[in-house]
């Protein structure tokens, strides 16, 4: 395996595997992450406040709007107009689902007459990225949480479940290669090296003028509840439209958010 001091792209790591049993066992942290966000709510509310623009959130595989409800509640108090996807349990891109999502994005954009920020958790992040590519004039920015948009398509512990639920086969180059292209809008990938479901390298975006990665210590199932992820999301959403800058890790933040370009697996 090629060793580098700065992470460039998943190709630098060659063949990847799904997280092992140790990381998978650490997924039990999710309830504690939610509890931490509740306890730290007064501090989290000191995060940069929003300008009222709309934010649409997409849940992960076999999840629903109930899982994004705590984050939506937090963002509402921070000054955003938040929306769930309102399509029940996410069972993958079934017939009618993508068209319904497109219609919802268009309706929110029309209602507010403002560009919509998209936040997607795991599989939901794939939706967010792809809709931003399709409708960049309607999308302000994209934030994904533990989303496997690059790397080996089977480097997750959920690929068999995905195939069973959706009926789609994993591994088709025609299907997966386009997912690696970043959206033409500001895009932030929030990931954890201790993710027990998705190999963290699968969530690494190649940095660019509009693209970045933010590392937090979290479980995959707890990323949408994690207080560090909530603060980072609020910080990213609060930027003035057209004046996007990468996440600032200076000062105290350097202790809380590790350098995503550092070498190593932990």
N, C-alpha and C positions, 0 to 999 in steps of 0.2 A: 504494500500500500504506500502510495506516495505521501511523504510527510511535508507539510508546509507550515509556515508560521502564520499565514493569512489564508483564511478560507475564501476560495474564489468561486467554485461551483461544484455541484455534486460529481461531475466527471472526474474531479481530482481524486475521488475516493474509490473509483471503480465500482465493483459489485457491492451492493449494500444488502443487509439483512434486516428483518423485522427486529424490534427491540426484544432482548432476552427476558428471562423469567424475573430477574431482579427488577428491571424497570417496570415490567408488567405488575409485579407485586406492589410497587409504589403507587399504583393508581388508587389505592385506598385513601390517599391523601385528599381526594376531591371534597368530601364533606368538611374537612378541616379548612380547606381553602375558602369555602363559602362562609364558614364561621369567622374566619379572619377578616373577610371583607365586611361583615356586619360589625365586628368589633372596631375595625379601623375606619368605619364610615365617616366619622367626624374629620379625620385626617384626609381621607380621599376627597371629601367635598372641598378641600382647599386646592384641588387640581384646577388648572385653567378652565374657565367657564366658556360655554358655547354661545353662538350667535343666533340660535334658533333654527338653524337649517335642519332639514329632515335626514334621518338616519334609518336605513332599512337593515334588519338583522336576519341572517339565515342560520338555522340550526344544523347540527351535524347529522350523520346517519342514524336513523331510527330515533331521532330526537324531534321535539316539537317546539312551539313558541314558549312552552312552559320553562324550558331550559335557558332561554335568553331573557326571560322576564326579569330576573334580578338585575342584569346588566342594563336592560332597557329602563328599569326604574331609576337606577343610578344616573344614567345619561339624561333622563327627563329632568331630574333635579339639577343637573349641570347646565340645563338650558337648551336642550335639543327636542325636536319633535320626532319621537321614535316610533317605529313600526315593526311588527312581526311579519313573517311571510304569509301567515293565515292559510296554510295549505296542509295543516295537520302534521302527521308524522312524516319525516323526510325518508322516503323509501327510494331515493335516487331519482334520476332524470326520466321519470315515466312519461307516457304520452299525456300531453296536456299540461304537465307541470312547468316546463320551461316557458310555454306560451303564457301561462297564468302569472309567472314571475315577471315576465316582460311587461305584461299589462299592468301589474301592480307598480312596478318601477315607473312606468309612463304616467300612471294616474297620480302617484305621489309627486312626481316632477311637475306635472300640470297644476296640481292643487296648490303647491307652495311657490311655483314659478321660480324655483331655485334648484340647483344641482343637488343630487342626493348622495350622501356618503353610504357606502356599503360595508357591513361588517359580517364576516362569515366564519363560523366555527367548523373546523375540520372539513367535511364534504361541503358544508355551506360556503366555505371560502372559495371553492371551485366555482360555484354559482356566481359569487360576487366578482371574481376575476373575469369570468367569461362575459357577464353582462356589461362590465365596464369596457371590455373590448368591443362589444357590439354597439354600445350607446355611450361613447365617451362624452358627448355633449350633455348627457343627463346625469353623469356621475362625477362627483366632486373628488372623492378619493376612495381607496379600498384598504381595509384592514382585515387580515386573516389570522386565525388562531389555530396553530397546529395543522395547517392545511398541506396535504401531500401533493403539491403541484409539479414537483420535479423528482429526480432520482428514479430508482427502480420501482415500477408500479406495484411490486409485491413486497416491498420493504415496509409492510405494516402488519399488524396482527388482526386486521379487520378485512383483508381482501377476500377471504372465503365468505365471510358474512355479507360483504358487498355483493359478491356474485350471486349468492343465494337470494338476497332481498330484491335485487334489481334485475337479475337475469342477464346481466352484461358480463362478458368475459374480460378478465384483466389481462393486459399485456399487449394489446394491439397498438402498433406504432402509430397507425392512423388516428387512433383515439387519444393517445397520451402525449405524443410529440407536440401538438398545438397548445396543450395546457402549460407547457414550460415557458411560453412567450408571455412576458409581463404585460399588464394593461398599460395603455398610453396615458394614464393618470397617476398621481402620487399613490404609491402602494407600499404598505408596511406589512411585513410578515412577522408575527409574534410567535416564538417557538420556545421549546424547552428541550435541553439535552437529556433530561430524565423522563421524557415522554415515553410512556409504556405501550402506546398503540402505534404511533407513527415514528419511523426512524427520523431523527431530527434533521438529517441532511436533506430529506425530502421537502423540507419547509424553508430551505435557504434560497433566497432570491439573489441573483447576481447584482451587487450594488450598482447603482447608476444615479443620474441626476434626479430621478423621481422615484427611486426604489431603494428600500432599506430593510434591514432585519433588526429585530429587538429580541434579545434573549431574556427570559424570565425563568425562575425556578418554579416549576409547576408540573402537575400531572396533565395528561391529555384530557381526561374527563373533568378536570378542574380548571382548565384554562379560562373558560368563560366566567368563572367565579373568583378567580385569583386576584387579590388586591393589586399586585404589581401590574398585571395585565390591564386591570380597570384604569389605573392611573395613566399607563401608557396610551390607552385608547382615548381617554379624555384629552391628554396632551396633544395627540395627533389631530383629533377632530377640531380642536380649538384654534388651529392655525387659520389665518386669514386666507380666503380663497385667492389662488394665484401667487401666494407667497410661501409656498411649502418649503421647509428645510428639514434635514435629517434630525432625528431625535438627539437631544443634547445630553450626553452622559457625564458632563462635568460635575465637580463637587460631590455632594452626597449621593447623587444618582449613580456614580461609578461603583459605589459599594453595593447598590441594590440591583443594578443592571450590568451584568458582565459583558465584556467585549465580545460581540458575536463573531468576530474574525479570529479569535484566539485559537491556537492549536489545541487538540485534545478532544476527548469524547465525553468528558464530564465538566 
